[in-house]
Amino acid sequence: MRKYIEIFKSQLQLDAAYNGWFWANAVASVIGLLIAFSFWHAVYRNTTQIANMNLPKMISYVVIAMLLGNYVSGVGNRLSESIRSGEVAIELMKPYDLLLKLIWIDLGSKVSASVRDSLPLLVIGYAFLGVQAPVSLAGGALFAVSAMLGVLIGTQFDLIIGVLAFWTVNVWGLRVLRRGILSIFSGALIPVTLFPAWLLHISEVLPFQSMVYTPVAIYTGAIPLQAVGMTLLIQAVWLIGLYVLVRLIWSVALRKVVIFGG
């Protein structure tokens, strides 16, 4: 475990070295928040509630969901590039589990991003956009637990896309498809409660809403505290299931490995 902690620390130091990328990403995020803020104000111009959500609650949902949506992708692209270039063959000879290494790198990047990107944007949201605080202290704590589970679920799903590079020359198309699916079904774009009934039923049997909608719904109180225990259990089941699936695909891939470009 110690070597993975050191990998985590190294990623924090590496991210701290790229200030230019940080400022570019911060400006893009602020612009995105302002666009969403203006859009939902226009939507609510002639109404007070949509799907039992008033404007302040919707703004709170959208801002938190946008920020959390930045964390549902992972290091799948790094893994696919490593497979495509042949570097994975060297990585597999090193004294650590490659998938665990990638997960800890991913966690390091996300912790760094939460401090450098999300925290300042949250301050802007609370101070100028009318973002509401969690419904209660317990709700805030449970949101943090649910958000961590959601982030880890996203990491496992992203690794599945990355591992598929063993069977395809380029996973770019799969990554574009993944981005589109997550934007819609995770609730990062709009609350899933705005979906038509048939689409909502589909969403409920997929893992994607556990990544964003579930934690943000806990934050806003859309999921009552008495139901949060079952909600967290469902997230944990999805996380374990996707982790096992990643490991199964990984084990199959290593038995019939084909390195492109190596």
GUDO-219491 format. One record per residue (C-alpha): x, y, z; residue number from 1; residue in one letter. Coordinates in steps of 0.1 Angstrom, whole numbers. Example, Ala and Ser with C-alpha at 12.3 -4.5 7.8 and 13.67 -1.06 7.14 Angstrom:
{east = 123&north = -45&up = 78&seq = 1&type = A}
{east = 137&north = -11&up = 71&seq = 2&type = S}
***
This chain:
{east = 0&north = 0&up = 0&seq = 1&type = M}
{east = 29&north = 24&up = 8&seq = 2&type = R}
{east = 41&north = 25&up = -28&seq = 3&type = K}
{east = 6&north = 35&up = -40&seq = 4&type = Y}
{east = 5&north = 63&up = -14&seq = 5&type = I}
{east = 38&north = 75&up = -29&seq = 6&type = E}
{east = 23&north = 74&up = -64&seq = 7&type = I}
{east = -6&north = 94&up = -51&seq = 8&type = F}
{east = 17&north = 121&up = -36&seq = 9&type = K}
{east = 38&north = 122&up = -68&seq = 10&type = S}
{east = 7&north = 129&up = -88&seq = 11&type = Q}
{east = -2&north = 158&up = -64&seq = 12&type = L}
{east = 32&north = 173&up = -70&seq = 13&type = Q}
{east = 30&north = 168&up = -107&seq = 14&type = L}
{east = -3&north = 186&up = -110&seq = 15&type = D}
{east = 9&north = 215&up = -89&seq = 16&type = A}
{east = 36&north = 221&up = -115&seq = 17&type = A}
{east = 12&north = 229&up = -143&seq = 18&type = Y}
{east = -2&north = 263&up = -134&seq = 19&type = N}
{east = -10&north = 273&up = -170&seq = 20&type = G}
{east = -34&north = 244&up = -174&seq = 21&type = W}
{east = -50&north = 252&up = -141&seq = 22&type = F}
{east = -58&north = 288&up = -151&seq = 23&type = W}
{east = -71&north = 278&up = -185&seq = 24&type = A}
{east = -94&north = 251&up = -169&seq = 25&type = N}
{east = -105&north = 275&up = -142&seq = 26&type = A}
{east = -116&north = 301&up = -168&seq = 27&type = V}
{east = -134&north = 275&up = -189&seq = 28&type = A}
{east = -152&north = 263&up = -157&seq = 29&type = S}
{east = -163&north = 298&up = -147&seq = 30&type = V}
{east = -177&north = 304&up = -182&seq = 31&type = I}
{east = -196&north = 271&up = -181&seq = 32&type = G}
{east = -211&north = 280&up = -147&seq = 33&type = L}
{east = -222&north = 314&up = -160&seq = 34&type = L}
{east = -238&north = 299&up = -191&seq = 35&type = I}
{east = -257&north = 273&up = -170&seq = 36&type = A}
{east = -268&north = 300&up = -145&seq = 37&type = F}
{east = -282&north = 322&up = -174&seq = 38&type = S}
{east = -299&north = 293&up = -191&seq = 39&type = F}
{east = -318&north = 281&up = -160&seq = 40&type = W}
{east = -328&north = 317&up = -152&seq = 41&type = H}
{east = -343&north = 320&up = -187&seq = 42&type = A}
{east = -361&north = 286&up = -183&seq = 43&type = V}
{east = -377&north = 297&up = -150&seq = 44&type = Y}
{east = -387&north = 331&up = -162&seq = 45&type = R}
{east = -424&north = 321&up = -166&seq = 46&type = N}
{east = -426&north = 294&up = -139&seq = 47&type = T}
{east = -416&north = 288&up = -103&seq = 48&type = T}
{east = -411&north = 251&up = -102&seq = 49&type = Q}
{east = -400&north = 223&up = -126&seq = 50&type = I}
{east = -402&north = 187&up = -114&seq = 51&type = A}
{east = -407&north = 200&up = -78&seq = 52&type = N}
{east = -375&north = 221&up = -80&seq = 53&type = M}
{east = -376&north = 258&up = -76&seq = 54&type = N}
{east = -349&north = 280&up = -92&seq = 55&type = L}
{east = -325&north = 282&up = -62&seq = 56&type = P}
{east = -326&north = 244&up = -58&seq = 57&type = K}
{east = -321&north = 239&up = -96&seq = 58&type = M}
{east = -292&north = 263&up = -96&seq = 59&type = I}
{east = -277&north = 245&up = -66&seq = 60&type = S}
{east = -282&north = 211&up = -84&seq = 61&type = Y}
{east = -267&north = 223&up = -117&seq = 62&type = V}
{east = -236&north = 239&up = -102&seq = 63&type = V}
{east = -228&north = 210&up = -79&seq = 64&type = I}
{east = -235&north = 185&up = -107&seq = 65&type = A}
{east = -213&north = 203&up = -132&seq = 66&type = M}
{east = -184&north = 203&up = -107&seq = 67&type = L}
{east = -189&north = 167&up = -97&seq = 68&type = L}
{east = -193&north = 157&up = -134&seq = 69&type = G}
{east = -157&north = 167&up = -139&seq = 70&type = N}
{east = -146&north = 138&up = -118&seq = 71&type = Y}
{east = -165&north = 109&up = -133&seq = 72&type = V}
{east = -139&north = 103&up = -160&seq = 73&type = S}
{east = -106&north = 87&up = -149&seq = 74&type = G}
{east = -74&north = 74&up = -163&seq = 75&type = V}
{east = -88&north = 51&up = -190&seq = 76&type = G}
{east = -73&north = 73&up = -217&seq = 77&type = N}
{east = -38&north = 69&up = -201&seq = 78&type = R}
{east = -44&north = 31&up = -200&seq = 79&type = L}
{east = -55&north = 29&up = -236&seq = 80&type = S}
{east = -25&north = 50&up = -248&seq = 81&type = E}
{east = -2&north = 28&up = -228&seq = 82&type = S}
{east = -17&north = -3&up = -245&seq = 83&type = I}
{east = -16&north = 13&up = -280&seq = 84&type = R}
{east = 21&north = 23&up = -276&seq = 85&type = S}
{east = 32&north = -9&up = -261&seq = 86&type = G}
{east = 43&north = 7&up = -229&seq = 87&type = E}
{east = 19&north = -15&up = -210&seq = 88&type = V}
{east = 44&north = -44&up = -216&seq = 89&type = A}
{east = 70&north = -26&up = -195&seq = 90&type = I}
{east = 45&north = -15&up = -169&seq = 91&type = E}
{east = 34&north = -51&up = -163&seq = 92&type = L}
{east = 70&north = -61&up = -154&seq = 93&type = M}
{east = 72&north = -35&up = -126&seq = 94&type = K}
{east = 65&north = -44&up = -90&seq = 95&type = P}
{east = 30&north = -30&up = -86&seq = 96&type = Y}
{east = -5&north = -37&up = -99&seq = 97&type = D}
{east = -10&north = -15&up = -129&seq = 98&type = L}
{east = -47&north = -9&up = -124&seq = 99&type = L}
{east = -42&north = 0&up = -87&seq = 100&type = L}
{east = -14&north = 24&up = -98&seq = 101&type = K}
{east = -38&north = 41&up = -123&seq = 102&type = L}
{east = -65&north = 44&up = -97&seq = 103&type = I}
{east = -42&north = 61&up = -72&seq = 104&type = W}
{east = -29&north = 84&up = -99&seq = 105&type = I}
{east = -65&north = 92&up = -107&seq = 106&type = D}
{east = -73&north = 100&up = -70&seq = 107&type = L}
{east = -42&north = 122&up = -68&seq = 108&type = G}
{east = -53&north = 142&up = -98&seq = 109&type = S}
{east = -89&north = 146&up = -85&seq = 110&type = K}
{east = -78&north = 157&up = -50&seq = 111&type = V}
{east = -55&north = 183&up = -66&seq = 112&type = S}
{east = -84&north = 194&up = -89&seq = 113&type = A}
{east = -108&north = 197&up = -60&seq = 114&type = S}
{east = -85&north = 221&up = -41&seq = 115&type = V}
{east = -73&north = 241&up = -71&seq = 116&type = R}
{east = -105&north = 241&up = -92&seq = 117&type = D}
{east = -137&north = 231&up = -75&seq = 118&type = S}
{east = -131&north = 249&up = -41&seq = 119&type = L}
{east = -128&north = 284&up = -57&seq = 120&type = P}
{east = -157&north = 277&up = -80&seq = 121&type = L}
{east = -179&north = 266&up = -51&seq = 122&type = L}
{east = -170&north = 299&up = -34&seq = 123&type = V}
{east = -181&north = 318&up = -65&seq = 124&type = I}
{east = -213&north = 297&up = -66&seq = 125&type = G}
{east = -222&north = 304&up = -30&seq = 126&type = Y}
{east = -212&north = 341&up = -31&seq = 127&type = A}
{east = -227&north = 351&up = -65&seq = 128&type = F}
{east = -249&north = 324&up = -80&seq = 129&type = L}
{east = -271&north = 316&up = -51&seq = 130&type = G}
{east = -260&north = 281&up = -46&seq = 131&type = V}
{east = -276&north = 267&up = -14&seq = 132&type = Q}
{east = -258&north = 249&up = 14&seq = 133&type = A}
{east = -266&north = 212&up = 20&seq = 134&type = P}
{east = -300&north = 206&up = 35&seq = 135&type = V}
{east = -283&north = 196&up = 68&seq = 136&type = S}
{east = -249&north = 188&up = 83&seq = 137&type = L}
{east = -258&north = 151&up = 80&seq = 138&type = A}
{east = -268&north = 156&up = 44&seq = 139&type = G}
{east = -235&north = 173&up = 37&seq = 140&type = G}
{east = -215&north = 145&up = 53&seq = 141&type = A}
{east = -236&north = 118&up = 34&seq = 142&type = L}
{east = -232&north = 138&up = 2&seq = 143&type = F}
{east = -194&north = 136&up = 6&seq = 144&type = A}
{east = -195&north = 98&up = 11&seq = 145&type = V}
{east = -219&north = 94&up = -19&seq = 146&type = S}
{east = -197&north = 117&up = -41&seq = 147&type = A}
{east = -166&north = 96&up = -33&seq = 148&type = M}
{east = -185&north = 64&up = -42&seq = 149&type = L}
{east = -197&north = 81&up = -74&seq = 150&type = G}
{east = -162&north = 92&up = -84&seq = 151&type = V}
{east = -148&north = 57&up = -78&seq = 152&type = L}
{east = -176&north = 42&up = -99&seq = 153&type = I}
{east = -167&north = 66&up = -127&seq = 154&type = G}
{east = -131&north = 56&up = -124&seq = 155&type = T}
{east = -139&north = 19&up = -128&seq = 156&type = Q}
{east = -162&north = 26&up = -158&seq = 157&type = F}
{east = -134&north = 46&up = -175&seq = 158&type = D}
{east = -109&north = 18&up = -169&seq = 159&type = L}
{east = -133&north = -6&up = -187&seq = 160&type = I}
{east = -131&north = 17&up = -218&seq = 161&type = I}
{east = -94&north = 19&up = -215&seq = 162&type = G}
{east = -89&north = -19&up = -213&seq = 163&type = V}
{east = -109&north = -23&up = -245&seq = 164&type = L}
{east = -79&north = -9&up = -263&seq = 165&type = A}
{east = -65&north = -45&up = -262&seq = 166&type = F}
{east = -92&north = -53&up = -288&seq = 167&type = W}
{east = -94&north = -21&up = -309&seq = 168&type = T}
{east = -67&north = 1&up = -325&seq = 169&type = V}
{east = -83&north = 33&up = -312&seq = 170&type = N}
{east = -108&north = 38&up = -284&seq = 171&type = V}
{east = -115&north = 75&up = -294&seq = 172&type = W}
{east = -150&north = 66&up = -307&seq = 173&type = G}
{east = -158&north = 47&up = -275&seq = 174&type = L}
{east = -146&north = 76&up = -254&seq = 175&type = R}
{east = -168&north = 100&up = -273&seq = 176&type = V}
{east = -198&north = 77&up = -268&seq = 177&type = L}
{east = -189&north = 74&up = -231&seq = 178&type = R}
{east = -188&north = 111&up = -227&seq = 179&type = R}
{east = -222&north = 115&up = -243&seq = 180&type = G}
{east = -238&north = 87&up = -222&seq = 181&type = I}
{east = -224&north = 101&up = -190&seq = 182&type = L}
{east = -235&north = 136&up = -197&seq = 183&type = S}
{east = -271&north = 125&up = -201&seq = 184&type = I}
{east = -276&north = 94&up = -178&seq = 185&type = F}
{east = -253&north = 105&up = -149&seq = 186&type = S}
{east = -274&north = 136&up = -143&seq = 187&type = G}
{east = -244&north = 159&up = -149&seq = 188&type = A}
{east = -263&north = 179&up = -176&seq = 189&type = L}
{east = -299&north = 179&up = -162&seq = 190&type = I}
{east = -315&north = 161&up = -133&seq = 191&type = P}
{east = -327&north = 126&up = -143&seq = 192&type = V}
{east = -361&north = 135&up = -128&seq = 193&type = T}
{east = -367&north = 156&up = -159&seq = 194&type = L}
{east = -365&north = 126&up = -181&seq = 195&type = F}
{east = -397&north = 111&up = -196&seq = 196&type = P}
{east = -409&north = 80&up = -176&seq = 197&type = A}
{east = -395&north = 54&up = -201&seq = 198&type = W}
{east = -360&north = 70&up = -201&seq = 199&type = L}
{east = -360&north = 74&up = -163&seq = 200&type = L}
{east = -368&north = 37&up = -159&seq = 201&type = H}
{east = -338&north = 29&up = -181&seq = 202&type = I}
{east = -316&north = 52&up = -161&seq = 203&type = S}
{east = -325&north = 36&up = -129&seq = 204&type = E}
{east = -311&north = 2&up = -139&seq = 205&type = V}
{east = -278&north = 16&up = -151&seq = 206&type = L}
{east = -248&north = 27&up = -129&seq = 207&type = P}
{east = -245&north = 61&up = -143&seq = 208&type = F}
{east = -269&north = 81&up = -121&seq = 209&type = Q}
{east = -249&north = 68&up = -91&seq = 210&type = S}
{east = -220&north = 89&up = -103&seq = 211&type = M}
{east = -236&north = 124&up = -102&seq = 212&type = V}
{east = -273&north = 125&up = -97&seq = 213&type = Y}
{east = -274&north = 104&up = -65&seq = 214&type = T}
{east = -248&north = 125&up = -45&seq = 215&type = P}
{east = -263&north = 158&up = -57&seq = 216&type = V}
{east = -298&north = 146&up = -49&seq = 217&type = A}
{east = -286&north = 139&up = -14&seq = 218&type = I}
{east = -271&north = 174&up = -13&seq = 219&type = Y}
{east = -303&north = 191&up = -23&seq = 220&type = T}
{east = -326&north = 169&up = -2&seq = 221&type = G}
{east = -343&north = 153&up = -32&seq = 222&type = A}
{east = -333&north = 120&up = -16&seq = 223&type = I}
{east = -345&north = 121&up = 20&seq = 224&type = P}
{east = -321&north = 112&up = 48&seq = 225&type = L}
{east = -340&north = 80&up = 57&seq = 226&type = Q}
{east = -335&north = 67&up = 22&seq = 227&type = A}
{east = -298&north = 75&up = 19&seq = 228&type = V}
{east = -287&north = 42&up = 35&seq = 229&type = G}
{east = -302&north = 21&up = 8&seq = 230&type = M}
{east = -289&north = 46&up = -18&seq = 231&type = T}
{east = -253&north = 43&up = -6&seq = 232&type = L}
{east = -257&north = 5&up = -5&seq = 233&type = L}
{east = -267&north = 6&up = -42&seq = 234&type = I}
{east = -237&north = 27&up = -50&seq = 235&type = Q}
{east = -214&north = 3&up = -32&seq = 236&type = A}
{east = -229&north = -26&up = -51&seq = 237&type = V}
{east = -223&north = -8&up = -84&seq = 238&type = W}
{east = -187&north = 0&up = -74&seq = 239&type = L}
{east = -179&north = -36&up = -64&seq = 240&type = I}
{east = -196&north = -50&up = -95&seq = 241&type = G}
{east = -177&north = -27&up = -119&seq = 242&type = L}
{east = -144&north = -33&up = -101&seq = 243&type = Y}
{east = -149&north = -71&up = -105&seq = 244&type = V}
{east = -159&north = -66&up = -142&seq = 245&type = L}
{east = -127&north = -45&up = -148&seq = 246&type = V}
{east = -106&north = -73&up = -132&seq = 247&type = R}
{east = -123&north = -100&up = -153&seq = 248&type = L}
{east = -118&north = -81&up = -186&seq = 249&type = I}
{east = -82&north = -73&up = -176&seq = 250&type = W}
{east = -74&north = -109&up = -168&seq = 251&type = S}
{east = -88&north = -120&up = -202&seq = 252&type = V}
{east = -69&north = -92&up = -220&seq = 253&type = A}
{east = -36&north = -102&up = -205&seq = 254&type = L}
{east = -40&north = -137&up = -218&seq = 255&type = R}
{east = -45&north = -125&up = -254&seq = 256&type = K}
{east = -25&north = -93&up = -254&seq = 257&type = V}
{east = -18&north = -76&up = -287&seq = 258&type = V}
{east = 3&north = -44&up = -285&seq = 259&type = I}
{east = -2&north = -19&up = -312&seq = 260&type = F}
{east = 28&north = 3&up = -321&seq = 261&type = G}
{east = 53&north = -16&up = -299&seq = 262&type = G}
***
